[in-house]
């Protein structure tokens, strides 16, 4: 344990793409740089090629372990989290997930219930090395004010440990109503992000026009759920891009899921990707949840992976991030708010190996940019000493074990990485209505 203001992390591996403000030559074929990092007063003050010379200040020998900047989880649903035991999705279908979540919200989503489950998720995230989280909040009717109030309480509670952002989650037709405009005002009041789910329907163009107008009037960023389906006729992402270009929208636009893109013919996909790049849209892929829900029929083996075309998107210079999505709720029965699990499963599901160095920024550097957090997601001189330190020395080692023995450093101090016990939620989960 280092308990000094001035010390070194020696003999560490850091991916080249995550280093800033330094010129270091990578020492491995997977672009890992062998370095020593000097920390003083919570800040990184120098990063140099590893040397066997011992410094005057105290040091930790990392033994070639990999160091990441803290994770940034850019697409979650903390308000739904950890309700699986009282609202399980036994068929595993998207339709049952919607129905179960809707029923659970109607029966149980009072302030205390939402607050405790969201706080539990934040405890898990923080202990495993996350520093910033964006969560979608179901926001129909009175639920909007309840959930945004709870969000604000948690934002204040965690402000020294986690940066929290919230996105409204409704179907886009809601914005054609007076209640939808009130929701946009509520989002603006909290200084958060306007968002919703885009479905193909006869009014999709009108819905998009309205949501872009509401966002421009209030100077809000936009964050969509789009094309969370393998239906090749679902082209919401294309329509979002076209509307953004038409409006000359200057704020940030994010679109999550976009699964149908990977199933469409190459000409349509190519046209969509071109528009997405022109519109400056960042794409978030949610491989774990989409793999869980999609191409599910009783007693049949699934054939599709349920992910968007991350390779072609990245090849065209479009920012691509990966995120947790749902955690232990009807949409995804698993999950642990762990950025490493997100990256590891994304590598396996999307065939991101190798070169890993091209993809490790998808859970830190790239989401930092889309969330307007330029000081996060990188390791560089002058930045805070916010790290995750793994014993794994190479990517094969990193992705082969859970890395439960990781160390998390925040502002130069190692934190307690003990996860909260599930039993802390028992009185909520087993006493409330299912």
N, C-alpha and C positions, 0 to 999 in steps of 0.2 A: 504493500500500500504506500503510495506517495502522498505525503502530507506536507508539501512545500509549495511555495508560490513559484519557485524557479526550479525546473527539472527538465530532463530529457526522456523521450521515448526512443530507445535505440534499437537498431537491428529489426526494423519493421518493413513490411511490404505494403505499398499503397498503389492502387491502380493509376496509371499515368493520366487517364482522362479525368480523374477527380482532383488532380493537383493543380493549383493556381499560383501565379506570381513566382514561380520557380522554374528553372530549366534543369531537369533531371533526365538522364538516359535510362530507359527501362532495362532491367537485367534478365528478364525471363521472356520466353516466347509469347506469353500471355500479357505482356506489357505491364508487369508489376515492377515498380521502382523500389530498390533496396535503399532505405533512407534512415536518417536520424532526425527527430523532430524536437526542437527546443521550445519549451513553453514557459512563459513568465507572466504573472499577473492575469491568468485566465486566457491569455492570447498565445497564438503561435507566433514566435519571433524569428524562427529560422527553420529551414528544411534543407538538409545537405545530404549528399551521397554518404552511405554508411561507411564509417571508419572504425577501426579497432581501438583507436585512442579513446581513453576514458575522459569524460568531461569533469570539470571542477564541481559542477552542480550534481545533485542526486539524479539517479536515472532508473528507468525500468528497462530490462532487456526483454524485448518482445519476441525474440527467437524466430524472427522472420514471419511472425504472425501477421495476418492481413488487418489493416485498419481501414475502416469506412468512415465517412462523415455520417452523422445521425440520419436515420431514415425520415422520409417525408411521405406520408400516406395520403394521397390526393383524391381518393374516392372511397368513402366508407358510408355506412348506415348505422351510426352508433345508437340511434333511437330505437332501432329494431333489435339490437344485439342481445343475445343470451336469453331468448324466449323459447328456445327449442323444446325444452322439457314440458312446457305448458302448451305449446302450439306447434307440435311436430308436423312436418310435411311428409307423410308416410308414402305418398306416391312419388315424391321427388319431382313433380311437374311444376311448371311455371304457374299454371292456373291455380293449383292448390296453394302454392306459395302466396299468391296474391290474396286469395280468400282467407287463408289462415292469418296473414299479417293484418288484414283489414279487421277481422273479427277480434284479434288480440288488442288492436288499438282501441276499438270501440269499448271493450270490456275493461281494459286495464291501464291505458296510458294516461294516468294522472301524473302530476308533477313529481311526486316522490318516486314512483316506479321508473319513470324515464331518467330522472337524475341519478338514481343509484346504478341502473344498468349502464348508462353512458359513462359514469365515473369509473365503474369497474373496467370498462373497455379502455379508458384512458390510463388507468393504473397498469394494465397489461402492456399497452403501447409504450409508455414511458420506461418501464422496467426493461424492455427489450431493445431500446435504443431509438425510439421515434422522437422527433423533436417538433414536428408540425403535422396537423391532421385537418383534412377537409371532410366534413360529414354532410350528407344530404339529410334533410328533415322533412318527413311527411307533413304537408302544410294545407290540407283541405280544411276549410271552415275554422272552428274554434281551436282545432289542434295546432294551427300555425302559431298563435300567440302563446299557447302553453309550451310548445317545444322550443320556440325561440327564446322565451324567458328562461327556461332551464338551460339552454345553450349559453346564454349570457352569464348566468350564475357560474357555470363550469368554466367558461372563458376567463372570468375574473379569478376563480379559485386556482386555476392552473397557470396563470399568466407568467410566472417565473420559471415554469418547467416546459410547457407546451404552448405552441401557437395554434389556435383553433379558428377554423373558418367554417361557415355554414352555407348551404345551398337549399333553396326552397325546392320541394319535390311535389309536383302535381302534374296531371296530364295537361298538355298545352291548351286544350279547349277551355280550361279554367280561366285563362287569361282573357278570354272573350267576354267574361262576365264582370260585373261590378266588384264581386268578391276577389277576382283575380287582380284587379287594379289595386285593391286594398292590400293584397298580399305583396305586390311590388313596393308599395309604400312602407310596409312593415320591414321588408328586406333592406330597403334603403335606410330606414331608421336605425337598424342594427349594423349598417355598414357592411353587409354581406353580399352574397352572389345570387343572382336571379337564375332559376333553373326549372326544368321540368322534363317530362318524358314525351318524346316525339313519336307518335304513331302515324302510320299511313292511314289517311281518311280523306273524304272529300274537302275538308276544310283545313288541311295541313298548311297550305300556303297562307291562308288568312291567319291561322294561329301563329305562324312564324313571324309574319309581318307585325302582329300585335306585340309579341314578346320582345322583338328587337326594338320596337318603338318605345315600349315601357322602359327597357334597359337604357336606351339612349337618353331619354328624358331625365333619368335619375342617375346617369353616369355609373351604371353597374356593369360588372363583368357577367358573362353568361356561361352556364354549365348545363349541358344536355345529356340525358339518356337517349340514345338513338340506335335503332336497328338491332335491338337485343333479340335477334331472331335469325334463323337460317333461311328465311323466306327471301329469295332473290329479288322479289318485286318490292321489297322494302328499301326505299332510297331516301330516307329521312336525312342522312348525313349529306347527301348531295344537295338536297333542298336547303339545309341549314347553311351550307357554304354559299349557295347562290344568293340566299337572302342577305347574308353578311356582306357579300360583295356589292349587292344592290344598295345597301344602306351605308356602304363605306364605313363599316363599324370598326372603331379604333381600339376599343377595350379588348380584354382577353376573352377568348372563346375556347371552351373545352367541350369535347364530346366523348362520352364514355360508351363502351361496348362496341358498337359498329360492327357486329358480327357478320351481318349479311354481306359485307364487302368481300369477305374471303370466299364466298360462294358464287358471286356474280361473274358474268363473262368478262374476259380481260378488257374489252373495249369500254364497257360501262365502268369497271373498277378504275381503269386508267383515267377516264374522264373525271370521275369523282375525286380521285387523289389529286389531280391537277387543280381542281376547284378548291379542295381543302387547303392546299399549299397557298394558293392565291389569297384565300380568306384568313390565313394565319391561324388556323385551328390546331390546337394540341389534342392528340388522341390518347385516351386512357383505355388500356386493355385490362380486363378483369378475368384472367384465365381460369382461376379456381372456381368461381361462382358459375361462370358460363359453361365450363366443362361439366359441372354438377347438374345443371338444369336442362341443358339442350340435348336434342336427339334422344329423348327419354320416352320409351314406350314399353309397356309391361312385357317382360320375358324376352326382350330383344336386346342384343348387344349394340351399344352405340357405335356409330361410324364417324361422327364429326367431333371436332375438338372445341367448337364453339368460340373461337377467337377471331379477332379481326386480322387483316393482312399486314401484320406488323413489319415484315421484311420489306415489302414494297413501299410502305409509308416511310420508313426510315431511309430507304434508298433514295427517295425523292426529297429528302431533307426536312421531312415533317417531324416535329417532336413527338415521341412516343413514350408514354409512362406506363408503369404497371402499378396496381394498387390492390388493397385487400378486398374491397366491396363488403359483402355481408359477412357476419360472424355469428355462428350458432343461432340461426333463425330459420324461418321456413324457406328462405331463398338459398341458404347454404348451411348445411348442418354441422360444419366444421369451422376451423379457423381459430387463430389465437392472437390477432393484432400484431403479427410479427413480420416486419419488412423483409427479413431474410427468407422466411417461408414464401413470401410473395415472389421474390426474385428467383429462388430455387425452383419453385413449381413453374414459373414462367419460362425458365431455361428449358425445363423438361418438356413442357406442353408445346412450346412454340419453336423448339429446336434452335435456341439461341447460342448453342455452343458450336464452334468457337469462332472467333476470338471474343472471349467474355468481356474484354475491356471496352468493346463497342456497346455493351448493354448494361453494365453495372450502374451507369448514371440514371437509369430509368426509375430508380426508387429513391433518388436523392437529388441529383443535380437538375434533371429535367423537371420534376414536379416542383422544385424550388422556383424555377423560372415561371411556370404557369400560375403559381400561387403568389407571385410578386414578392418573393423572399430571396433576393439576390445574394444576401449574406449567408445563406444556408446551402447545404448540399455539396459543399466543396471543402477541400483541405488546402489552406494557403496562408502565407505570411500575412499577419494582421487580422486574421479571422479568429473567432472563439475556438477554444480547444474543446470541441464537442465531437466525440469519437465513439465508435464501437470497435473494440479490440478483440479479434478472434485468435484462438490458438492455431487455427488452420493456416498453413503457410502458402498453399496454392489453391486454385479454384476447385480442383477435383476434391481436395480435402474439405473445402468450405461447403460444397454442395452435397457431401456424402454423409454428414452427421448433423444433428439438430443445432449444434453450437450452443447448447444450453449453458455452457461455462463461459460464455462471452463476458467481457467487462465493458461497462458503459461509462464514459467519462463526460461530464458536463462542466464546462467552464474550468477545466483543469482538475476536477475532483471526481473520483470514482463514486458512483451512486449505488444504492441498494438495488439489486436486480431481482429481488424476491417477487414472484408473481402472487397476486391475490388468490385466495382459496375460493373455489366455486361455491362452497357452503355459505359464503357471505350473502349470496342471493337466494338462499333456500326459502326464506319466509316470503319473498316476492313470487318466486316461480311456482311453489307448491301450495300457496294459499289463495292466489288470485284465480280468476275464472279462466278456463281454457276455451 
